[in-house]
């Protein structure tokens, strides 16, 4: 699999050359893990003075001051770092904080999210525009687009698509799964996988009957611990998951949440990784 940190390093000189001199001293706070990845991939990480809790890749970003979880921000937490620019994912909140920041003197740029190839490329261009490195944005978008082309070729080679259920959480054995129009459904589509759960948007708690009726060939989850996780033993013992084709075959894939669902520069590789994992059953 391609090493994006190595690949993007070749773009740093180009993107730095496109930065406007007047912007070189910008103090940028970035809200959203995928947006932070884009800033880094553009060679502009040295302008970042803060990030939210979801921004954890590449690892050096985690050393920056943390302004809190992206959906529970406070104006004080954002402004204490004296930013000249705040770039935020459209999912940032709460609404009252966003309303205040939009009226503040510090430029506050919200970046839309769409869970497909066009959405990823648009985000790259939008972040590059906010940072005044449009040339670097075009170069990065071209690299990522080439990876999407490779993904499309791999997807076209799939003869019989698998169906999968993405489980967001399983606290107390209650399954919260992805329906349509989510990052999870988007990555499934990119990987050539059919979503076994349809008929509603977003994430929803399912009854055991609904889980069993969905009959997924595979189960996809974020790789994490805690009450929301499910071990292999818990899947086997679950009254509904255990009787699905996925549970019977133990075709379960766990992947890093930001990598899998971030919809940033690494998204085509995340989809390829998911595709490969489903082939091998790992």
Secondary structure, DSSP 8 states (H G I E B T S, - for coil): ---HHHHHHTTHHHHHHHS-GGGTT--EEEESHHHHHHHHHTT-GGGEEEE-TT---SGGGGGSEE---TTS--HHHHHTT--SEEEEETT---HHHHHHHHHSSSEEEEE---SSHHHHHHHHHHHHHHTT-HHHHHHHHHHHHHHHHHHHHHHHT-SS--EEEEEEE-GGG-EEEE-BSSHHHHHHHHTT-EES--SSBSEEEE-HHHHHHH--SEEEEE---STT---HHHHHHSTTGGGSHHHHHT-EEEE-HHHHH--STTHHHHHHHHHHHHHHT-
